[in-house]
């Protein structure tokens, strides 16, 4: 009888954990002095945040920059790298930081704090997000051309096409993920596409993975979603009433902290993921 009761308790605890609702708890917001932050990248190597700064309305005007923040929201340098053109997605591989910068990918030598070189993307119009796989291949989305390009050995080529308003990307050893006009998509090695979830607001933007089955997706219009591979979509935060944008997300898996750039609100917000 005792064993039966114990087993029931274990089953109840397991069931409760399995059905636990992921939620966000606000930690901090930076001062509103970041001139249109679009993307946040958590860097494990130096334990800081890199933030792409558009510098105003997106344009090829040299007003873009990269800022550095602590994980507590303190601004280390709001103009660490300058002279960019509406920079957006960020990715790090080794000592290099890759930046999607309208029609080219800018490569920054982190140790030197300087631009090392630039990689133009043929026919690019609006480069947006970046992800890098474990071999160092760099993938960059073009939301206006509905394409994804891959850079290997400093040479760019077309990787995927016909993906409506493709934005957030995530390369894992097993699967390549992308968000496209309200959908979370998965691609296998043969580039066969599977729609994992749909029904989100069309301006889907940032994408981070919590576990093998769970993701957080942002929509630029001001919504943050919890998404599962089984098609579950649940709204975690909705900022549309305050006209607060939620652009390209950053995430620290060790501390389970989500970093949200607010675009025209000129700040970055931090949330604990429970």
C-alpha positions as CSV (number, residue, x, y, z in Angstrom):
1,X,0.0,0.0,0.0
2,X,2.8,2.4,0.9
3,X,4.5,1.6,-2.4
4,X,1.3,2.3,-4.3
5,X,0.8,5.7,-2.5
6,X,4.5,6.6,-3.1
7,X,4.1,5.7,-6.8
8,X,1.0,7.8,-7.1
9,X,2.8,10.8,-5.5
10,X,5.7,10.4,-8.0
11,X,3.3,10.2,-10.9
12,X,1.5,13.3,-9.7
13,X,4.8,15.2,-9.3
14,X,5.9,14.2,-12.8
15,X,2.6,15.1,-14.3
16,X,2.6,18.5,-12.6
17,X,6.2,19.2,-13.9
18,X,5.3,18.0,-17.4
19,X,2.4,20.5,-17.5
20,X,4.2,23.3,-15.8
21,X,3.5,26.6,-17.5
22,X,6.6,28.4,-18.8
23,X,6.5,32.0,-17.7
24,X,8.7,35.2,-17.7
25,X,9.6,37.3,-14.8
26,X,11.0,40.8,-15.4
27,X,14.5,41.5,-14.0
28,X,15.7,44.8,-15.4
29,X,15.5,47.4,-18.2
30,X,18.5,49.4,-19.3
31,X,18.4,53.2,-19.5
32,X,16.6,54.4,-22.7
33,X,19.8,55.6,-24.4
34,X,20.4,52.8,-26.9
35,X,19.6,54.3,-30.3
36,X,17.2,51.6,-31.7
37,X,18.6,48.2,-30.4
38,X,17.6,45.4,-32.8
39,X,19.5,42.2,-31.7
40,X,21.0,40.9,-28.5
41,X,23.7,38.2,-28.4
42,X,24.8,36.6,-25.2
43,X,28.5,35.7,-25.4
44,X,29.5,32.9,-23.2
45,X,33.2,33.4,-24.0
46,X,33.4,36.8,-22.3
47,X,30.1,36.7,-20.3
48,X,28.7,39.9,-21.8
49,X,25.9,41.0,-24.2
50,X,26.5,42.4,-27.6
51,X,23.7,44.6,-29.0
52,X,23.2,45.8,-32.5
53,X,22.3,49.5,-32.6
54,X,20.5,50.7,-35.8
55,X,21.0,54.4,-34.9
56,X,17.7,55.7,-36.0
57,X,15.4,54.6,-38.8
58,X,17.0,51.7,-40.7
59,X,19.0,53.1,-43.6
60,X,22.5,52.9,-45.2
61,X,23.8,56.0,-43.4
62,X,26.8,54.8,-41.3
63,X,24.9,55.6,-38.0
64,X,24.8,52.0,-36.9
65,X,26.9,50.6,-34.0
66,X,27.5,47.6,-31.7
67,X,27.1,48.1,-28.0
68,X,28.4,46.0,-25.1
69,X,26.4,45.4,-21.9
70,X,26.8,43.5,-18.7
71,X,24.3,40.7,-17.9
72,X,23.0,43.0,-15.2
73,X,22.0,45.6,-17.8
74,X,24.8,48.1,-17.3
75,X,26.0,49.7,-20.5
76,X,29.7,49.1,-20.9
77,X,30.1,50.9,-24.2
78,X,27.2,52.1,-26.4
79,X,29.5,52.7,-29.4
80,X,32.0,49.9,-29.2
81,X,32.0,49.5,-33.0
82,X,30.6,52.4,-35.2
83,X,30.1,53.2,-38.8
84,X,27.6,50.4,-39.6
85,X,24.5,50.6,-41.7
86,X,21.3,49.5,-39.7
87,X,23.0,46.4,-38.2
88,X,20.7,43.6,-37.0
89,X,21.4,39.9,-36.4
90,X,24.6,38.9,-34.5
91,X,26.6,35.7,-34.3
92,X,29.9,34.7,-32.7
93,X,32.4,32.0,-33.8
94,X,35.8,32.0,-32.1
95,X,37.1,35.5,-31.9
96,X,34.9,36.9,-34.6
97,X,31.6,38.6,-34.3
98,X,29.3,38.5,-37.5
99,X,26.8,41.2,-38.1
100,X,24.0,41.4,-40.7
101,X,24.3,44.9,-42.1
102,X,21.7,45.5,-44.8
103,X,23.5,44.0,-47.9
104,X,26.7,42.5,-46.4
105,X,27.9,40.7,-43.3
106,X,30.4,42.7,-41.3
107,X,33.0,40.6,-39.5
108,X,34.5,42.1,-36.3
109,X,37.7,41.0,-34.6
110,X,36.6,41.0,-31.0
111,X,40.0,41.1,-29.4
112,X,41.0,44.1,-31.5
113,X,37.6,45.8,-31.3
114,X,37.7,46.6,-35.0
115,X,36.2,45.5,-38.3
116,X,38.3,42.7,-39.9
117,X,36.5,42.4,-43.2
118,X,33.1,42.5,-45.0
119,X,31.3,39.8,-47.0
120,X,28.8,41.1,-49.6
121,X,25.7,39.0,-50.3
122,X,24.7,39.1,-54.0
123,X,21.2,40.6,-54.6
124,X,20.7,41.2,-50.8
125,X,18.2,43.8,-49.8
126,X,17.5,43.5,-46.1
127,X,19.8,41.1,-44.2
128,X,18.3,40.4,-40.9
129,X,19.2,37.5,-38.6
130,X,22.4,35.4,-38.2
131,X,23.1,31.9,-36.8
132,X,26.3,29.9,-36.9
133,X,26.6,26.1,-36.9
134,X,29.2,24.1,-35.0
135,X,31.4,23.9,-38.1
136,X,31.5,27.7,-38.4
137,X,29.2,28.1,-41.4
138,X,27.3,31.4,-41.1
139,X,23.7,31.6,-42.1
140,X,22.0,35.0,-42.7
141,X,18.3,35.7,-43.6
142,X,17.1,38.3,-46.1
143,X,13.6,39.2,-45.1
144,X,12.8,41.2,-48.2
145,X,14.2,38.6,-50.6
146,X,12.6,35.7,-48.6
147,X,16.0,33.9,-48.7
148,X,18.6,32.4,-46.4
149,X,22.3,32.5,-47.5
150,X,25.2,30.5,-46.1
151,X,28.8,31.7,-45.8
152,X,31.6,29.2,-45.9
153,X,35.3,30.2,-46.2
154,X,34.3,33.8,-46.7
155,X,32.1,32.8,-49.7
156,X,28.3,33.3,-49.7
157,X,25.8,31.2,-51.5
158,X,22.0,30.7,-51.5
159,X,20.8,28.2,-48.9
160,X,17.0,28.5,-48.8
161,X,14.5,30.4,-50.8
162,X,10.7,31.2,-51.0
163,X,10.4,31.7,-47.2
164,X,8.0,34.6,-46.7
165,X,9.5,37.3,-44.5
166,X,12.1,34.9,-43.1
167,X,13.8,36.3,-40.1
168,X,15.0,34.5,-37.0
169,X,17.4,31.5,-37.6
170,X,18.8,28.8,-35.4
171,X,21.3,26.1,-36.5
172,X,21.6,23.0,-34.3
173,X,23.6,19.9,-35.0
174,X,20.4,18.0,-35.9
175,X,18.1,20.6,-37.4
176,X,18.0,24.1,-39.0
177,X,15.1,26.3,-37.7
178,X,13.7,29.5,-39.1
179,X,10.7,31.8,-38.3
180,X,8.7,32.9,-41.4
181,X,5.6,35.1,-41.3
182,X,4.1,33.7,-38.1
183,X,5.4,30.1,-38.5
184,X,8.2,28.1,-36.9
185,X,9.9,25.9,-39.6
186,X,12.3,23.1,-39.4
187,X,14.7,21.8,-42.1
188,X,16.5,18.5,-42.2
189,X,19.9,17.9,-43.9
190,X,18.2,17.5,-47.3
191,X,16.4,20.9,-46.7
192,X,13.0,19.2,-46.4
193,X,10.7,21.7,-44.6
194,X,8.4,20.9,-41.8
195,X,6.0,23.5,-40.3
196,X,6.3,22.9,-36.5
197,X,3.9,25.7,-35.4
198,X,1.9,28.5,-37.0
199,X,-0.7,31.2,-36.1
200,X,1.8,33.7,-34.6
201,X,1.7,37.4,-35.5
202,X,3.2,37.8,-39.0
203,X,6.2,39.9,-37.9
204,X,8.0,36.9,-36.2
205,X,11.5,38.0,-35.4
206,X,13.7,36.4,-32.7
207,X,14.1,32.7,-32.0
208,X,15.8,30.9,-29.1
209,X,15.6,27.3,-28.0
210,X,14.9,26.3,-24.4
211,X,15.1,22.5,-24.9
212,X,14.8,19.9,-27.6
213,X,11.0,20.5,-27.8
214,X,10.6,24.1,-26.6
215,X,11.3,27.6,-28.1
216,X,10.7,31.2,-27.4
217,X,9.7,33.3,-30.5
218,X,9.3,37.1,-30.6
219,X,7.2,39.1,-33.0
220,X,8.6,42.6,-33.8
221,X,5.1,44.1,-33.3
222,X,5.5,43.4,-29.5
223,X,4.6,39.8,-28.7
224,X,6.7,37.0,-27.1
225,X,5.5,33.4,-27.6
226,X,6.2,30.1,-26.0
227,X,6.3,27.5,-28.8
228,X,6.6,23.7,-28.9
229,X,7.4,21.3,-31.6
230,X,3.9,19.7,-31.3
231,X,2.4,23.0,-32.5
232,X,1.6,24.5,-29.2
233,X,1.8,28.4,-29.2
234,X,1.1,30.4,-26.1
235,X,1.6,34.2,-25.6
236,X,4.0,35.0,-22.8
237,X,4.0,38.7,-23.1
238,X,2.0,41.2,-25.2
239,X,3.4,44.8,-25.3
240,X,1.3,46.0,-28.2
241,X,-0.8,48.3,-26.0
242,X,2.4,50.2,-25.0
243,X,3.8,50.1,-28.6
244,X,6.9,48.3,-27.3
245,X,8.6,46.3,-30.0
246,X,10.2,42.9,-29.2
247,X,13.0,42.3,-31.8
248,X,15.8,39.7,-32.0
249,X,16.1,37.9,-28.7
250,X,19.2,36.9,-26.8
251,X,19.3,34.0,-24.3
252,X,21.7,32.7,-21.6
253,X,20.8,29.0,-21.1
254,X,22.8,28.7,-17.9
255,X,20.9,31.3,-16.0
256,X,17.7,30.9,-18.1
257,X,17.7,34.6,-18.9
258,X,16.0,36.1,-21.9
259,X,17.2,39.5,-23.3
260,X,14.7,41.6,-25.4
261,X,15.7,44.6,-27.5
262,X,12.8,47.1,-27.7
263,X,13.8,48.9,-30.9
264,X,12.2,52.4,-30.7
265,X,11.9,52.3,-26.9
266,X,15.7,52.5,-27.0
267,X,16.3,49.9,-24.3
268,X,17.0,46.2,-23.6
269,X,14.8,44.2,-21.2
270,X,15.7,41.1,-19.2
271,X,13.4,38.3,-18.1
272,X,14.0,35.2,-16.1
273,X,12.5,32.1,-17.8
274,X,10.7,29.8,-15.3
